[in-house]
Amino acid sequence: MEQKHVGHFIVLILMITIGSSKAQDEECEGYQKPLYCYECQSSSASPNYCSDPFNATMLTTNVSICEGHCVKWVRQPQPGKETYIRTCSTRLKIKMMINIVCVEESRPSTGEICFCKETRCNSAVGWRVSVLVLVCALVLFNELT
C-alpha cells in the first residue's frame, strides 16, 4: 500500500517539474522560438474546415508566424450559427488584456475566445491535452490525501 502512494507521489512531482520547466522557458529573456498559429475562419454557412473537431491536415489550413498569442475564437452571432476563427492575436482588433486563458462572451452575441502561447496551440487538441493533465494531477492528488 505504501509503494502505491510513493509511485503516485513520484508521478505528481514529475508532472509539476515538467510544468514548471515549461513556465521557466516562457519567462526566459533573449531569444524566443518563433510561435506558429493556425490561420482559418469558417461559419456554419460555409464548409466547416476550421470548426471543432479541428482537422489540421486539411489542405486549406494555413500556419503563420505570430508575435503575439495564438487565438481560437468561437462566436454564435445567432442561435444555430457559429463562426470559428483561429489566428494570431496581433491580427485582431480587440481592446482587452491578453492572458493565457479562455474568456466567455455574453453580448451582443455569445461565444468564447481562448489565447495560448505554444506553437499550433489554437487547435482543439491542445486544449484537451491540458485538461487531461489537470484531471490526472487532481486524481493523483486525491489518492495521496
N, CA, C and O atoms as a GROMACS GRO file, in nm:
protein
  580
    1MET      N    1   0.083  -0.120   0.000
    1MET     CA    2   0.000   0.000   0.000
    1MET      C    3   0.086   0.125   0.000
    1MET      O    4   0.054   0.223  -0.067
    2GLU      N    5   0.196   0.123   0.075
    2GLU     CA    6   0.286   0.239   0.081
    2GLU      C    7   0.352   0.263  -0.054
    2GLU      O    8   0.370   0.379  -0.093
    3GLN      N    9   0.389   0.158  -0.125
    3GLN     CA   10   0.455   0.174  -0.255
    3GLN      C   11   0.362   0.240  -0.355
    3GLN      O   12   0.407   0.315  -0.442
    4LYS      N   13   0.233   0.215  -0.345
    4LYS     CA   14   0.136   0.277  -0.435
    4LYS      C   15   0.138   0.429  -0.416
    4LYS      O   16   0.138   0.503  -0.514
    5HIS      N   17   0.140   0.475  -0.292
    5HIS     CA   18   0.143   0.618  -0.264
    5HIS      C   19   0.274   0.681  -0.310
    5HIS      O   20   0.275   0.793  -0.360
    6VAL      N   21   0.384   0.609  -0.293
    6VAL     CA   22   0.514   0.660  -0.336
    6VAL      C   23   0.515   0.675  -0.488
    6VAL      O   24   0.566   0.775  -0.540
    7GLY      N   25   0.461   0.578  -0.560
    7GLY     CA   26   0.454   0.586  -0.705
    7GLY      C   27   0.370   0.704  -0.752
    7GLY      O   28   0.409   0.776  -0.844
    8HIS      N   29   0.255   0.725  -0.688
    8HIS     CA   30   0.170   0.840  -0.722
    8HIS      C   31   0.243   0.971  -0.693
    8HIS      O   32   0.234   1.066  -0.770
    9PHE      N   33   0.314   0.975  -0.581
    9PHE     CA   34   0.387   1.096  -0.544
    9PHE      C   35   0.495   1.128  -0.647
    9PHE      O   36   0.514   1.244  -0.683
   10ILE      N   37   0.566   1.027  -0.693
   10ILE     CA   38   0.672   1.047  -0.793
   10ILE      C   39   0.612   1.100  -0.923
   10ILE      O   40   0.667   1.192  -0.984
   11VAL      N   41   0.500   1.042  -0.968
   11VAL     CA   42   0.435   1.089  -1.090
   11VAL      C   43   0.390   1.234  -1.075
   11VAL      O   44   0.406   1.314  -1.167
   12LEU      N   45   0.333   1.268  -0.959
   12LEU     CA   46   0.289   1.405  -0.934
   12LEU      C   47   0.406   1.502  -0.937
   12LEU      O   48   0.395   1.610  -0.994
   13ILE      N   49   0.519   1.466  -0.876
   13ILE     CA   50   0.639   1.550  -0.876
   13ILE      C   51   0.690   1.569  -1.018
   13ILE      O   52   0.729   1.680  -1.056
   14LEU      N   53   0.690   1.462  -1.098
   14LEU     CA   54   0.734   1.473  -1.238
   14LEU      C   55   0.645   1.568  -1.317
   14LEU      O   56   0.695   1.648  -1.396
   15MET      N   57   0.513   1.559  -1.297
   15MET     CA   58   0.421   1.647  -1.369
   15MET      C   59   0.444   1.792  -1.330
   15MET      O   60   0.442   1.881  -1.415
   16ILE      N   61   0.466   1.818  -1.202
   16ILE     CA   62   0.491   1.954  -1.155
   16ILE      C   63   0.624   2.004  -1.210
   16ILE      O   64   0.633   2.120  -1.252
   17THR      N   65   0.727   1.919  -1.210
   17THR     CA   66   0.859   1.959  -1.260
   17THR      C   67   0.853   1.992  -1.408
   17THR      O   68   0.909   2.093  -1.451
   18ILE      N   69   0.786   1.909  -1.487
   18ILE     CA   70   0.774   1.935  -1.630
   18ILE      C   71   0.697   2.064  -1.654
   18ILE      O   72   0.736   2.144  -1.739
   19GLY      N   73   0.588   2.085  -1.581
   19GLY     CA   74   0.510   2.208  -1.596
   19GLY      C   75   0.588   2.332  -1.558
   19GLY      O   76   0.578   2.434  -1.626
   20SER      N   77   0.667   2.325  -1.449
   20SER     CA   78   0.742   2.444  -1.407
   20SER      C   79   0.858   2.471  -1.501
   20SER      O   80   0.894   2.587  -1.521
   21SER      N   81   0.919   2.368  -1.559
   21SER     CA   82   1.027   2.393  -1.653
   21SER      C   83   0.974   2.457  -1.781
   21SER      O   84   1.044   2.538  -1.842
   22LYS      N   85   0.851   2.422  -1.822
   22LYS     CA   86   0.789   2.487  -1.938
   22LYS      C   87   0.763   2.634  -1.908
   22LYS      O   88   0.785   2.719  -1.993
   23ALA      N   89   0.716   2.663  -1.786
   23ALA     CA   90   0.688   2.802  -1.748
   23ALA      C   91   0.817   2.882  -1.746
   23ALA      O   92   0.817   2.999  -1.786
   24GLN      N   93   0.927   2.823  -1.700
   24GLN     CA   94   1.054   2.893  -1.698
   24GLN      C   95   1.102   2.923  -1.839
   24GLN      O   96   1.157   3.030  -1.864
   25ASP      N   97   1.081   2.830  -1.932
   25ASP     CA   98   1.120   2.853  -2.072
   25ASP      C   99   1.048   2.975  -2.128
   25ASP      O  100   1.108   3.053  -2.202
   26GLU      N  101   0.920   2.992  -2.093
   26GLU     CA  102   0.843   3.105  -2.144
   26GLU      C  103   0.890   3.237  -2.085
   26GLU      O  104   0.874   3.341  -2.148
   27GLU      N  105   0.947   3.233  -1.964
   27GLU     CA  106   0.986   3.356  -1.897
   27GLU      C  107   1.128   3.398  -1.930
   27GLU      O  108   1.168   3.509  -1.894
   28CYS      N  109   1.206   3.314  -1.998
   28CYS     CA  110   1.344   3.348  -2.030
   28CYS      C  111   1.350   3.469  -2.121
   28CYS      O  112   1.272   3.482  -2.215
   29GLU      N  113   1.444   3.557  -2.093
   29GLU     CA  114   1.464   3.672  -2.180
   29GLU      C  115   1.562   3.634  -2.289
   29GLU      O  116   1.630   3.532  -2.280
   30GLY      N  117   1.569   3.714  -2.392
   30GLY     CA  118   1.660   3.686  -2.502
   30GLY      C  119   1.587   3.621  -2.617
   30GLY      O  120   1.475   3.658  -2.650
   31TYR      N  121   1.652   3.524  -2.678
   31TYR     CA  122   1.595   3.458  -2.796
   31TYR      C  123   1.466   3.384  -2.761
   31TYR      O  124   1.461   3.310  -2.662
   32GLN      N  125   1.366   3.404  -2.841
   32GLN     CA  126   1.242   3.329  -2.826
   32GLN      C  127   1.215   3.253  -2.955
   32GLN      O  128   1.230   3.306  -3.065
   33LYS      N  129   1.176   3.129  -2.938
   33LYS     CA  130   1.143   3.049  -3.055
   33LYS      C  131   1.025   3.112  -3.127
   33LYS      O  132   0.937   3.171  -3.063
   34PRO      N  133   1.021   3.101  -3.260
   34PRO     CA  134   0.905   3.154  -3.331
   34PRO      C  135   0.778   3.080  -3.289
   34PRO      O  136   0.781   2.959  -3.264
   35LEU      N  137   0.669   3.153  -3.282
   35LEU     CA  138   0.540   3.096  -3.247
   35LEU      C  139   0.458   3.081  -3.375
   35LEU      O  140   0.439   3.179  -3.448
   36TYR      N  141   0.410   2.962  -3.402
   36TYR     CA  142   0.329   2.936  -3.520
   36TYR      C  143   0.185   2.911  -3.477
   36TYR      O  144   0.160   2.834  -3.384
   37CYS      N  145   0.091   2.976  -3.544
   37CYS     CA  146  -0.051   2.960  -3.513
   37CYS      C  147  -0.128   2.919  -3.638
   37CYS      O  148  -0.092   2.956  -3.749
   38TYR      N  149  -0.234   2.841  -3.617
   38TYR     CA  150  -0.322   2.807  -3.728
   38TYR      C  151  -0.400   2.932  -3.769
   38TYR      O  152  -0.439   3.012  -3.684
   39GLU      N  153  -0.422   2.946  -3.899
   39GLU     CA  154  -0.497   3.059  -3.956
   39GLU      C  155  -0.613   3.003  -4.037
   39GLU      O  156  -0.592   2.943  -4.142
   40CYS      N  157  -0.735   3.024  -3.989
   40CYS     CA  158  -0.852   2.984  -4.067
   40CYS      C  159  -0.976   3.051  -4.010
   40CYS      O  160  -0.977   3.100  -3.897
   41GLN      N  161  -1.079   3.052  -4.092
   41GLN     CA  162  -1.207   3.107  -4.049
   41GLN      C  163  -1.317   3.036  -4.125
   41GLN      O  164  -1.307   3.016  -4.246
   42SER      N  165  -1.421   2.997  -4.054
   42SER     CA  166  -1.536   2.936  -4.120
   42SER      C  167  -1.660   2.962  -4.038
   42SER      O  168  -1.653   2.991  -3.918
   43SER      N  169  -1.774   2.951  -4.103
   43SER     CA  170  -1.902   2.969  -4.034
   43SER      C  171  -1.993   2.854  -4.072
   43SER      O  172  -1.960   2.773  -4.159
   44SER      N  173  -2.108   2.848  -4.005
   44SER     CA  174  -2.200   2.738  -4.034
   44SER      C  175  -2.256   2.747  -4.176
   44SER      O  176  -2.312   2.650  -4.226
   45ALA      N  177  -2.242   2.864  -4.240
   45ALA     CA  178  -2.290   2.880  -4.378
   45ALA      C  179  -2.187   2.834  -4.481
   45ALA      O  180  -2.220   2.818  -4.598
   46SER      N  181  -2.063   2.811  -4.437
   46SER     CA  182  -1.956   2.769  -4.528
   46SER      C  183  -1.901   2.634  -4.483
   46SER      O  184  -1.937   2.585  -4.376
   47PRO      N  185  -1.813   2.572  -4.563
   47PRO     CA  186  -1.753   2.445  -4.520
   47PRO      C  187  -1.680   2.464  -4.386
   47PRO      O  188  -1.601   2.556  -4.371
   48ASN      N  189  -1.708   2.376  -4.291
   48ASN     CA  190  -1.654   2.392  -4.155
   48ASN      C  191  -1.517   2.330  -4.138
   48ASN      O  192  -1.497   2.252  -4.045
   49TYR      N  193  -1.421   2.362  -4.222
   49TYR     CA  194  -1.287   2.308  -4.207
   49TYR      C  195  -1.215   2.366  -4.086
   49TYR      O  196  -1.114   2.311  -4.042
   50CYS      N  197  -1.263   2.477  -4.032
   50CYS     CA  198  -1.198   2.543  -3.919
   50CYS      C  199  -1.268   2.511  -3.786
   50CYS      O  200  -1.217   2.548  -3.680
   51SER      N  201  -1.381   2.443  -3.790
   51SER     CA  202  -1.459   2.418  -3.669
   51SER      C  203  -1.403   2.299  -3.591
   51SER      O  204  -1.306   2.235  -3.632
   52ASP      N  205  -1.466   2.272  -3.478
   52ASP     CA  206  -1.427   2.157  -3.396
   52ASP      C  207  -1.508   2.035  -3.438
   52ASP      O  208  -1.626   2.051  -3.469
   53PRO      N  209  -1.453   1.916  -3.440
   53PRO     CA  210  -1.312   1.886  -3.414
   53PRO      C  211  -1.224   1.936  -3.528
   53PRO      O  212  -1.255   1.916  -3.646
   54PHE      N  213  -1.115   2.001  -3.492
   54PHE     CA  214  -1.028   2.066  -3.589
   54PHE      C  215  -0.943   1.963  -3.661
   54PHE      O  216  -0.886   1.874  -3.599
   55ASN      N  217  -0.936   1.975  -3.794
   55ASN     CA  218  -0.858   1.883  -3.876
   55ASN      C  219  -0.741   1.961  -3.937
   55ASN      O  220  -0.757   2.026  -4.040
   56ALA      N  221  -0.624   1.952  -3.874
   56ALA     CA  222  -0.507   2.028  -3.919
   56ALA      C  223  -0.449   1.975  -4.050
   56ALA      O  224  -0.362   2.040  -4.108
   57THR      N  225  -0.495   1.860  -4.097
   57THR     CA  226  -0.441   1.804  -4.221
   57THR      C  227  -0.514   1.854  -4.345
   57THR      O  228  -0.478   1.818  -4.458
   58MET      N  229  -0.616   1.935  -4.327
   58MET     CA  230  -0.690   1.989  -4.442
   58MET      C  231  -0.597   2.076  -4.527
   58MET      O  232  -0.513   2.148  -4.473
   59LEU      N  233  -0.612   2.068  -4.657
   59LEU     CA  234  -0.527   2.144  -4.748
   59LEU      C  235  -0.546   2.294  -4.733
   59LEU      O  236  -0.454   2.371  -4.765
   60THR      N  237  -0.661   2.338  -4.685
   60THR     CA  238  -0.688   2.481  -4.674
   60THR      C  239  -0.639   2.540  -4.542
   60THR      O  240  -0.656   2.660  -4.519
   61THR      N  241  -0.580   2.460  -4.454
   61THR     CA  242  -0.533   2.508  -4.325
   61THR      C  243  -0.396   2.572  -4.340
   61THR      O  244  -0.302   2.509  -4.389
   62ASN      N  245  -0.386   2.697  -4.299
   62ASN     CA  246  -0.260   2.770  -4.305
   62ASN      C  247  -0.200   2.784  -4.166
   62ASN      O  248  -0.271   2.779  -4.065
   63VAL      N  249  -0.069   2.800  -4.161
   63VAL     CA  250   0.002   2.826  -4.036
   63VAL      C  251   0.086   2.951  -4.060
   63VAL      O  252   0.149   2.965  -4.165
   64SER      N  253   0.085   3.043  -3.963
   64SER     CA  254   0.162   3.166  -3.980
   64SER      C  255   0.246   3.194  -3.855
   64SER      O  256   0.216   3.144  -3.746
   65ILE      N  257   0.352   3.272  -3.873
   65ILE     CA  258   0.436   3.313  -3.760
   65ILE      C  259   0.362   3.423  -3.685
   65ILE      O  260   0.305   3.513  -3.746
   66CYS      N  261   0.363   3.414  -3.552
   66CYS     CA  262   0.287   3.507  -3.468
   66CYS      C  263   0.380   3.573  -3.367
   66CYS      O  264   0.463   3.506  -3.305
   67GLU      N  265   0.365   3.703  -3.350
   67GLU     CA  266   0.443   3.776  -3.250
   67GLU      C  267   0.362   3.803  -3.124
   67GLU      O  268   0.408   3.871  -3.033
   68GLY      N  269   0.241   3.749  -3.117
   68GLY     CA  270   0.156   3.766  -3.000
   68GLY      C  271   0.121   3.632  -2.940
   68GLY      O  272   0.209   3.554  -2.903
   69HIS      N  273  -0.008   3.604  -2.929
   69HIS     CA  274  -0.061   3.477  -2.879
   69HIS      C  275  -0.144   3.412  -2.988
   69HIS      O  276  -0.202   3.481  -3.072
   70CYS      N  277  -0.150   3.279  -2.988
   70CYS     CA  278  -0.242   3.210  -3.077
   70CYS      C  279  -0.383   3.225  -3.019
   70CYS      O  280  -0.401   3.231  -2.898
   71VAL      N  281  -0.482   3.232  -3.108
   71VAL     CA  282  -0.620   3.257  -3.067
   71VAL      C  283  -0.713   3.155  -3.131
   71VAL      O  284  -0.698   3.120  -3.248
   72LYS      N  285  -0.809   3.108  -3.052
   72LYS     CA  286  -0.922   3.031  -3.104
   72LYS      C  287  -1.046   3.104  -3.055
   72LYS      O  288  -1.068   3.117  -2.935
   73TRP      N  289  -1.128   3.151  -3.149
   73TRP     CA  290  -1.245   3.231  -3.115
   73TRP      C  291  -1.367   3.166  -3.176
   73TRP      O  292  -1.377   3.152  -3.298
   74VAL      N  293  -1.461   3.125  -3.093
   74VAL     CA  294  -1.586   3.065  -3.138
   74VAL      C  295  -1.698   3.161  -3.100
   74VAL      O  296  -1.718   3.191  -2.982
   75ARG      N  297  -1.771   3.209  -3.200
   75ARG     CA  298  -1.880   3.303  -3.175
   75ARG      C  299  -2.011   3.244  -3.226
   75ARG      O  300  -2.014   3.168  -3.322
   76GLN      N  301  -2.118   3.282  -3.159
   76GLN     CA  302  -2.251   3.243  -3.203
   76GLN      C  303  -2.335   3.370  -3.216
   76GLN      O  304  -2.407   3.408  -3.124
   77PRO      N  305  -2.325   3.438  -3.334
   77PRO     CA  306  -2.396   3.564  -3.352
   77PRO      C  307  -2.548   3.548  -3.348
   77PRO      O  308  -2.620   3.640  -3.308
   78GLN      N  309  -2.596   3.432  -3.389
   78GLN     CA  310  -2.739   3.399  -3.384
   78GLN      C  311  -2.752   3.253  -3.344
   78GLN      O  312  -2.662   3.173  -3.371
   79PRO      N  313  -2.862   3.217  -3.278
   79PRO     CA  314  -2.880   3.076  -3.242
   79PRO      C  315  -2.868   2.985  -3.363
   79PRO      O  316  -2.931   3.007  -3.466
   80GLY      N  317  -2.786   2.882  -3.350
   80GLY     CA  318  -2.766   2.785  -3.457
   80GLY      C  319  -2.661   2.824  -3.560
   80GLY      O  320  -2.632   2.746  -3.650
   81LYS      N  321  -2.603   2.944  -3.548
   81LYS     CA  322  -2.499   2.987  -3.642
   81LYS      C  323  -2.371   3.015  -3.564
   81LYS      O  324  -2.368   3.099  -3.474
   82GLU      N  325  -2.266   2.942  -3.598
   82GLU     CA  326  -2.137   2.959  -3.530
   82GLU      C  327  -2.031   3.004  -3.628
   82GLU      O  328  -2.032   2.968  -3.746
   83THR      N  329  -1.938   3.084  -3.577
   83THR     CA  330  -1.822   3.128  -3.654
   83THR      C  331  -1.698   3.085  -3.578
   83THR      O  332  -1.687   3.109  -3.458
   84TYR      N  333  -1.603   3.022  -3.648
   84TYR     CA  334  -1.477   2.980  -3.588
   84TYR      C  335  -1.364   3.062  -3.649
   84TYR      O  336  -1.355   3.076  -3.771
   85ILE      N  337  -1.279   3.117  -3.564
   85ILE     CA  338  -1.162   3.191  -3.610
   85ILE      C  339  -1.041   3.138  -3.534
   85ILE      O  340  -1.042   3.134  -3.411
   86ARG      N  341  -0.939   3.099  -3.606
   86ARG     CA  342  -0.811   3.060  -3.547
   86ARG      C  343  -0.708   3.153  -3.611
   86ARG      O  344  -0.696   3.158  -3.733
   87THR      N  345  -0.633   3.226  -3.528
   87THR     CA  346  -0.542   3.326  -3.580
   87THR      C  347  -0.439   3.366  -3.475
   87THR      O  348  -0.424   3.300  -3.372
   88CYS      N  349  -0.369   3.476  -3.502
   88CYS     CA  350  -0.273   3.536  -3.408
   88CYS      C  351  -0.338   3.659  -3.347
   88CYS      O  352  -0.412   3.730  -3.415
   89SER      N  353  -0.312   3.685  -3.220
   89SER     CA  354  -0.374   3.798  -3.151
   89SER      C  355  -0.340   3.932  -3.214
   89SER      O  356  -0.420   4.026  -3.205
   90THR      N  357  -0.225   3.944  -3.279
   90THR     CA  358  -0.188   4.072  -3.341
   90THR      C  359  -0.272   4.102  -3.465
   90THR      O  360  -0.270   4.215  -3.514
   91ARG      N  361  -0.344   4.003  -3.516
   91ARG     CA  362  -0.430   4.025  -3.633
   91ARG      C  363  -0.572   4.065  -3.595
   91ARG      O  364  -0.653   4.095  -3.682
   92LEU      N  365  -0.602   4.064  -3.465
   92LEU     CA  366  -0.736   4.101  -3.418
   92LEU      C  367  -0.737   4.244  -3.367
   92LEU      O  368  -0.637   4.293  -3.315
   93LYS      N  369  -0.849   4.310  -3.382
   93LYS     CA  370  -0.866   4.444  -3.325
   93LYS      C  371  -0.954   4.430  -3.202
   93LYS      O  372  -1.076   4.448  -3.209
   94ILE      N  373  -0.891   4.399  -3.090
   94ILE     CA  374  -0.964   4.384  -2.964
   94ILE      C  375  -0.900   4.472  -2.859
   94ILE      O  376  -0.778   4.495  -2.860
   95LYS      N  377  -0.981   4.522  -2.768
   95LYS     CA  378  -0.931   4.607  -2.661
   95LYS      C  379  -0.949   4.531  -2.529
   95LYS      O  380  -1.046   4.552  -2.457
   96MET      N  381  -0.854   4.446  -2.500
   96MET     CA  382  -0.857   4.371  -2.374
   96MET      C  383  -0.718   4.321  -2.343
   96MET      O  384  -0.635   4.303  -2.433
   97MET      N  385  -0.693   4.298  -2.216
   97MET     CA  386  -0.566   4.242  -2.172
   97MET      C  387  -0.562   4.096  -2.214
   97MET      O  388  -0.658   4.022  -2.190
   98ILE      N  389  -0.454   4.055  -2.277
   98ILE     CA  390  -0.443   3.917  -2.326
   98ILE      C  391  -0.361   3.835  -2.228
   98ILE      O  392  -0.246   3.866  -2.199
   99ASN      N  393  -0.422   3.731  -2.177
   99ASN     CA  394  -0.357   3.633  -2.090
   99ASN      C  395  -0.384   3.495  -2.147
   99ASN      O  396  -0.469   3.479  -2.235
  100ILE      N  397  -0.312   3.396  -2.097
  100ILE     CA  398  -0.330   3.260  -2.146
  100ILE      C  399  -0.452   3.200  -2.074
  100ILE      O  400  -0.439   3.121  -1.980
  101VAL      N  401  -0.570   3.239  -2.122
  101VAL     CA  402  -0.697   3.197  -2.063
  101VAL      C  403  -0.803   3.189  -2.172
  101VAL      O  404  -0.780   3.226  -2.287
  102CYS      N  405  -0.919   3.139  -2.134
  102CYS     CA  406  -1.038   3.145  -2.218
  102CYS      C  407  -1.137   3.241  -2.153
  102CYS      O  408  -1.158   3.237  -2.032
  103VAL      N  409  -1.198   3.326  -2.234
  103VAL     CA  410  -1.293   3.425  -2.186
  103VAL      C  411  -1.424   3.405  -2.260
  103VAL      O  412  -1.425   3.392  -2.382
  104GLU      N  413  -1.535   3.402  -2.185
  104GLU     CA  414  -1.666   3.385  -2.247
  104GLU      C  415  -1.728   3.520  -2.279
  104GLU      O  416  -1.718   3.614  -2.201
  105GLU      N  417  -1.792   3.527  -2.396
  105GLU     CA  418  -1.867   3.647  -2.436
  105GLU      C  419  -2.012   3.630  -2.393
  105GLU      O  420  -2.062   3.518  -2.382
  106SER      N  421  -2.079   3.741  -2.370
  106SER     CA  422  -2.221   3.730  -2.339
  106SER      C  423  -2.308   3.817  -2.429
  106SER      O  424  -2.418   3.775  -2.465
  107ARG      N  425  -2.262   3.937  -2.467
  107ARG     CA  426  -2.342   4.024  -2.553
  107ARG      C  427  -2.254   4.095  -2.652
  107ARG      O  428  -2.139   4.120  -2.619
  108PRO      N  429  -2.297   4.131  -2.769
  108PRO     CA  430  -2.430   4.108  -2.828
  108PRO      C  431  -2.447   3.965  -2.878
  108PRO      O  432  -2.559   3.923  -2.909
  109SER      N  433  -2.339   3.891  -2.888
  109SER     CA  434  -2.350   3.750  -2.925
  109SER      C  435  -2.284   3.668  -2.816
  109SER      O  436  -2.226   3.723  -2.723
  110THR      N  437  -2.293   3.538  -2.827
  110THR     CA  438  -2.227   3.454  -2.728
  110THR      C  439  -2.111   3.383  -2.794
  110THR      O  440  -2.108   3.365  -2.915
  111GLY      N  441  -2.016   3.343  -2.712
  111GLY     CA  442  -1.901   3.272  -2.766
  111GLY      C  443  -1.790   3.263  -2.664
  111GLY      O  444  -1.809   3.292  -2.546
  112GLU      N  445  -1.674   3.221  -2.711
  112GLU     CA  446  -1.558   3.205  -2.624
  112GLU      C  447  -1.433   3.234  -2.705
  112GLU      O  448  -1.420   3.192  -2.820
  113ILE      N  449  -1.339   3.307  -2.644
  113ILE     CA  450  -1.211   3.336  -2.708
  113ILE      C  451  -1.102   3.283  -2.615
  113ILE      O  452  -1.101   3.313  -2.496
  114CYS      N  453  -1.010   3.205  -2.672
  114CYS     CA  454  -0.902   3.145  -2.594
  114CYS      C  455  -0.768   3.189  -2.651
  114CYS      O  456  -0.750   3.195  -2.773
  115PHE      N  457  -0.673   3.219  -2.562
  115PHE     CA  458  -0.539   3.260  -2.600
  115PHE      C  459  -0.439   3.157  -2.547
  115PHE      O  460  -0.458   3.103  -2.438
  116CYS      N  461  -0.335   3.129  -2.624
  116CYS     CA  462  -0.231   3.036  -2.580
  116CYS      C  463  -0.098   3.079  -2.641
  116CYS      O  464  -0.095   3.158  -2.735
  117LYS      N  465   0.011   3.026  -2.588
  117LYS     CA  466   0.143   3.075  -2.626
  117LYS      C  467   0.238   2.961  -2.663
  117LYS      O  468   0.357   2.969  -2.635
  118GLU      N  469   0.188   2.856  -2.725
  118GLU     CA  470   0.271   2.747  -2.774
  118GLU      C  471   0.240   2.724  -2.921
  118GLU      O  472   0.128   2.750  -2.966
  119THR      N  473   0.337   2.675  -2.995
  119THR     CA  474   0.318   2.654  -3.138
  119THR      C  475   0.197   2.566  -3.167
  119THR      O  476   0.183   2.457  -3.111
  120ARG      N  477   0.112   2.616  -3.254
  120ARG     CA  478  -0.009   2.547  -3.301
  120ARG      C  479  -0.104   2.509  -3.188
  120ARG      O  480  -0.178   2.411  -3.198
  121CYS      N  481  -0.101   2.585  -3.082
  121CYS     CA  482  -0.187   2.553  -2.967
  121CYS      C  483  -0.332   2.593  -2.988
  121CYS      O  484  -0.417   2.556  -2.907
  122ASN      N  485  -0.364   2.667  -3.094
  122ASN     CA  486  -0.503   2.707  -3.116
  122ASN      C  487  -0.584   2.601  -3.192
  122ASN      O  488  -0.687   2.632  -3.252
  123SER      N  489  -0.535   2.478  -3.190
  123SER     CA  490  -0.616   2.365  -3.238
  123SER      C  491  -0.692   2.310  -3.117
  123SER      O  492  -0.652   2.334  -3.004
  124ALA      N  493  -0.798   2.240  -3.139
  124ALA     CA  494  -0.878   2.186  -3.029
  124ALA      C  495  -0.799   2.083  -2.949
  124ALA      O  496  -0.821   2.069  -2.829
  125VAL      N  497  -0.709   2.012  -3.014
  125VAL     CA  498  -0.635   1.904  -2.948
  125VAL      C  499  -0.552   1.956  -2.831
  125VAL      O  500  -0.550   1.893  -2.726
  126GLY      N  501  -0.485   2.068  -2.848
  126GLY     CA  502  -0.400   2.122  -2.743
  126GLY      C  503  -0.475   2.151  -2.615
  126GLY      O  504  -0.422   2.127  -2.506
  127TRP      N  505  -0.597   2.201  -2.625
  127TRP     CA  506  -0.675   2.232  -2.507
  127TRP      C  507  -0.715   2.105  -2.435
  127TRP      O  508  -0.715   2.101  -2.312
  128ARG      N  509  -0.749   2.000  -2.509
  128ARG     CA  510  -0.790   1.875  -2.446
  128ARG      C  511  -0.675   1.813  -2.368
  128ARG      O  512  -0.696   1.758  -2.259
  129VAL      N  513  -0.554   1.820  -2.421
  129VAL     CA  514  -0.438   1.763  -2.352
  129VAL      C  515  -0.416   1.835  -2.220
  129VAL      O  516  -0.390   1.769  -2.119
  130SER      N  517  -0.426   1.966  -2.217
  130SER     CA  518  -0.406   2.042  -2.094
  130SER      C  519  -0.509   2.003  -1.990
  130SER      O  520  -0.475   1.987  -1.872
  131VAL      N  521  -0.633   1.986  -2.030
  131VAL     CA  522  -0.738   1.946  -1.937
  131VAL      C  523  -0.710   1.806  -1.886
  131VAL      O  524  -0.730   1.778  -1.767
  132LEU      N  525  -0.664   1.716  -1.972
  132LEU     CA  526  -0.632   1.580  -1.932
  132LEU      C  527  -0.522   1.579  -1.826
  132LEU      O  528  -0.532   1.506  -1.727
  133VAL      N  529  -0.418   1.658  -1.845
  133VAL     CA  530  -0.309   1.666  -1.747
  133VAL      C  531  -0.361   1.718  -1.614
  133VAL      O  532  -0.324   1.666  -1.509
  134LEU      N  533  -0.446   1.820  -1.617
  134LEU     CA  534  -0.503   1.875  -1.495
  134LEU      C  535  -0.587   1.771  -1.421
  134LEU      O  536  -0.575   1.757  -1.300
  135VAL      N  537  -0.670   1.699  -1.493
  135VAL     CA  538  -0.754   1.596  -1.431
  135VAL      C  539  -0.668   1.487  -1.369
  135VAL      O  540  -0.695   1.443  -1.257
  136CYS      N  541  -0.564   1.443  -1.440
  136CYS     CA  542  -0.475   1.339  -1.387
  136CYS      C  543  -0.406   1.388  -1.259
  136CYS      O  544  -0.394   1.312  -1.163
  137ALA      N  545  -0.362   1.511  -1.258
  137ALA     CA  546  -0.296   1.566  -1.139
  137ALA      C  547  -0.392   1.571  -1.022
  137ALA      O  548  -0.354   1.539  -0.909
  138LEU      N  549  -0.517   1.609  -1.046
  138LEU     CA  550  -0.616   1.614  -0.938
  138LEU      C  551  -0.646   1.475  -0.884
  138LEU      O  552  -0.660   1.456  -0.763
  139VAL      N  553  -0.658   1.377  -0.973
  139VAL     CA  554  -0.684   1.239  -0.929
  139VAL      C  555  -0.568   1.188  -0.845
  139VAL      O  556  -0.589   1.127  -0.740
  140LEU      N  557  -0.445   1.212  -0.890
  140LEU     CA  558  -0.329   1.169  -0.813
  140LEU      C  559  -0.322   1.239  -0.678
  140LEU      O  560  -0.289   1.177  -0.577
  141PHE      N  561  -0.352   1.367  -0.676
  141PHE     CA  562  -0.351   1.442  -0.550
  141PHE      C  563  -0.455   1.385  -0.454
  141PHE      O  564  -0.430   1.373  -0.334
  142ASN      N  565  -0.572   1.350  -0.508
  142ASN     CA  566  -0.678   1.290  -0.427
  142ASN      C  567  -0.633   1.157  -0.368
  142ASN      O  568  -0.665   1.127  -0.252
  143GLU      N  569  -0.560   1.078  -0.445
  143GLU     CA  570  -0.511   0.949  -0.398
  143GLU      C  571  -0.411   0.965  -0.284
  143GLU      O  572  -0.404   0.882  -0.194
  144LEU      N  573  -0.332   1.072  -0.289
  144LEU     CA  574  -0.228   1.093  -0.188
  144LEU      C  575  -0.284   1.144  -0.057
  144LEU      O  576  -0.223   1.124   0.048
  145THR      N  577  -0.399   1.209  -0.061
  145THR     CA  578  -0.454   1.264   0.063
  145THR      C  579  -0.557   1.176   0.125
  145THR      O  580  -0.612   1.209   0.230
   0.00000   0.00000   0.00000
